[in-house]
Amino acid sequence: MAPEEIANILKDKFGNKITGSNFETAHPHVLVEAKSWLEVARFLKEDPGLTFNLLRSISAVDMLEDDELIAVYDLCACRPGDRETDMCAFDEFCVKVKVPRNNPHIPSVANIWSAADWHEREAYDLMGIVFDEHPDSVMGVEGRHPRRILCPDDWDGYPLRKDYRFPMEYHGIPAVTEYEQTRPVH
């Protein structure tokens, strides 16, 4: 099924909750408002005509100039293929969810696609997107959020944001990146 067809199904079902689309790109996608993402995600997986049963990845993009973060969900609908070739038939689809950088909350889809568990933790750890109701959440200074997966629990900031300033040291350990440089500037 073509991405445009899938987008039309979503627009018919959810109306204004689908806030945009772009099919003139190497990565055709629809935009879904954050507060509606859980409902749309459940439909994408459970609707018999779609059955997007595999979450391939969640990526996070920092749109510093627009003051937004974007979660990019790449989905696949895998179905048994031809018995003679033993190939799996599948459709691919992409959904993007935009949130403001200063309050980046998106509902967790880890209970819909189990692969989202680590992907959401990584997107929190490196970009600061909070996935509400994530099954592996902890309480932090700024509230409940997914547990970090790559950085230590007490790491300050989100290393893949465009405005991130790398620390000069961590717990007394210098963060020198240039060999024998005594006053590194990052």
N, C-alpha and C positions, 0 to 999 in steps of 0.2 A: 504494500500500500504506500502511495506517495505521501510525503510529509504534508502536502497541501490538503490531501483527503483527510488525514488525521486531524489537522488543524480545523478543518470544517466541521468534523464530528465534535471536537471540543467546543468550538464556538456555538454550535447549535445547542449543546448541552449546558454550557456554562456562561454564555453571553459575555457580559462585561468583565468577568473574572479572567478572561483571556485578554490581556491588555495590548498585545501586539504580536507580530510575526515577521520573519524575514526568510524568504526562500531564495533570494538572489545572492547567496553566500555559500562558501564551501561547507558551512555547518548550519543548514537550515534549522529553524527553531521557532517556537512560540514563547511568548512571555506570559507568565502567570503571576497574579498578585500574591504576595506572601501569605496573607490570611486565608486564601482559598487553596493553597498548594496541597494540603493534606487530602482534601476532597477530590481534587483533580487527579492526584497521584493514585488514590484508591481506584478511581474510575479507570485510569489507564491500565492498571493491573487486572482488575476484575471484570471489565466489560468483555463479553464473549467475542466481540468483533475486533478487539484490540489485543488483549492479553499480553501486555508488556511485562513479562515475568522475570526479566533480568535487568538489574541496574548495573550498567558497565562501569560507570564512574560518576563521581561528583567532583567538579573542579570549581575553584573560586577565582574570581577576577576582581582586581581593584581598579575601579574607575575613579581615580583621585579627582580628576577635573570635574566630574559630575557629582562628586561626593556620594558615591554609591558603591556597594559591593554586589557582585552577581554570583549566585550559585548556578552552575551549569550541570544539568542532569542528563546523562546519555543513557538511553533506554533501548532495550532490544526485546522483540517478541519472538521467542524461539519456538518453533513448531516442528514436529516430526516431518521429515522430508520424504523423498522418494526411497522406497525400500531397496531398489536396485543399486542406487548410488550411495545409500546410507548417509545422505547429506541432510543437514538441518536447514529448513527454510526459516527466514527471519526478516522482520522489518526493524528499521532503526528510527529513532526519533529523539529529538533534543528539546528539553524544556529549560528555560532560564527564569530565575526568580531574582528580582532586584530588590535590594533593601538599602536604607540609608546607612552610611558608614558610622554615624554616631549612635545608632540603635538597630544593629543588624540581627533581627530575630526572624527565623523561619521555622515552621513546624518540622519536627523530625519525621522522616519516613522510614526509620529503621524497623518499625513494626510492620511495614509493608514489604520492603526489600531488605533482607538481613545484611546485604553488602553495604548498605548505607551506614552501618555502625562505625566502622573505621574511617570511611570517607568523611563523614560528618565530624568526627573527632579531629581529623587532619585539617579540615577547612576551618574549624574553630582555632586549633593550635597555631596555624600559620597566618590566618587572615582575620580571625576574631568574629566569624559568623556564629551566632548562638543558635543552636538547634533545640528549640523548646521541646520538652518531654523526651529528650534523648535517654535511652535506657541506661547509659553509663555516664550519668551526670554527677557533678560534685558542686558544693557550695563554695563560691569564691567571693572576693571583695565586692564585685559588681553584681552578684546574684548567682543563680544556678546556671551552669553551663556544662557542655560535654567535657569529660576528662581529657587532658592533654595526651597526645600520643607520641610526639617526637621530642618536644622540649620538656625540660624539667618542670615540675608542678609550680615552682616559684619563679618561672621565667617571666620577665616583664615585657609586654608588648607582643606584637604579631609580626614575625620576621619577613613575611612576603608582602606586606603592605608597602606601597611605594614611598611613603613618608617615614618608614621605620628607620630609627637610628641605632645601629649596632652598638652594643655596650663596649666600653673600653676594658671592662673586666667583669668576671662573674665569680662571686664568692672569693675574691682575692686572686683569682687566676687571670693573668693578663690575656687579653684577646688580641695579641699581636699577630697580624697577618703577613707582614713583610719580614723576611729573615733579618734578624739582628737590629731591627729598627726599634729605638727606645721610645719614640713619641709618635705612635701611629695615629693617623687621622682617618676616620671612616666617614 
